[in-house]
Amino acid sequence: MSESDDPPERADASAGEPEPARADPGRRRTFAIVFLTIFLDLVGFGIIIPIQPFYAETFGASATVVTLLGASYSFAQFIMLPFWGRLSDRVGRRPVLLVSIAVAAVGYLLFGLAGSLGMLFAARVLSGIGTANIGTAQAIIADLTDSRGRAGGMALIGIAFGLGFIVGPALGGIFGQFGIAVPAFVAAGLSASNLVLASILVPETHPPDRRGQGRTPARGLSIARLRAALKLRDVPQLLALYLVVTTGFALMEQALPLFVEARWLPVPAAEIADPVQAEAAAQQAAGLTTWVLVVVGVTAVIVQGGLVGRLARRFGERPLLRVGLVLEAVSLGALPFIGWTGSFPLLLLGAVVMATGSGLYNPSLSALLSLSAPDDEQGGILGLGQSMSALGRVIGPAVAGLLFELVVGLPFWIAAVLMGIMVLVSITLRGPHV
């Protein structure tokens, strides 16, 4: 490991939670509140995942249309992520977080009430607009951490994601037994509860004297802002990583339920003529998919909650990023072969390796981008990074269904190749310290 990969100031930082949160009880409380807010947001999102493909199939959706439904959600996030982030730089984090949570609640409610495929798409777009607040949440963490605690702080959001993928899909599987649309109403209720809690508990972390007064008004992604960001150290490579890595992961994520249905069910639900038997097959596929997502979530929580902060302080974010990408490439490439064996426990083991990889690279990538941004541009730059992720979640789902229909394993192999290319890109990062 190179000396630049292990900055001297990391050596003295103790492992675990971010340094400012440990030193200041007020900041510790804010971290806990933000964690709870994002956790509830992600639980609402996670509830939808196991039932969305099979819910869409009840309206006659093909595999390609099923994954396009996921792409519509991410396209809305792509448009709105930099807008919310930049707006939070100008008006504060709190109002942006509250408005976005309210919009997400309405989207989930519409999803449950949908009477057509068109309404499903409209609901997912609205939910995508509302849940495009991750850059704002990251900016709150950036407001409260210094360079030593940044990776550990960003890992909190990763932990919230992981827990959301444990609790959310599990709740989706449970409530889905009472009706295919019931999980959407539960998600709407959780978002409404989240709105009430956030309005009472979330403080403002970006005071008026730190806001970019006189700067470009808040708006969505623009060529001018992108060009300005690309002039910052390491930002071009980091944005490329956000885009390509997320594209690869989204290919897997959208194809996974269809893959489980194709390899672990005797006959896919869409090919069963009898409605009762088709619904039973769909519930079985949703249940198996839920198990995989829960394993992914548990692993991500363990990695990001117990390892990332310590490892980042000892080795630096760049080595963690590279190791995570390698693990992700290997596990994704192995998935089609696991499907051929028909061993579901082996699939769960592959999910552990895959989640370990993402658990290492996700907070490391966020920390590196944050450390490359000026203090008064944290929301905008982090929002831009999340916008690249959202674009990846548009590209991946847009082609995942088509690739799956051509060759079942193709989405996973292409995702593995993309991760491998990004390992090479990560080697070019110089880090925030000269």
Order of alpha helices (4+ residues) and beta strands (2+ residues): alpha-alpha-alpha-alpha-alpha-alpha-alpha-alpha-alpha-alpha-alpha-alpha-alpha-alpha-alpha-alpha-alpha-alpha
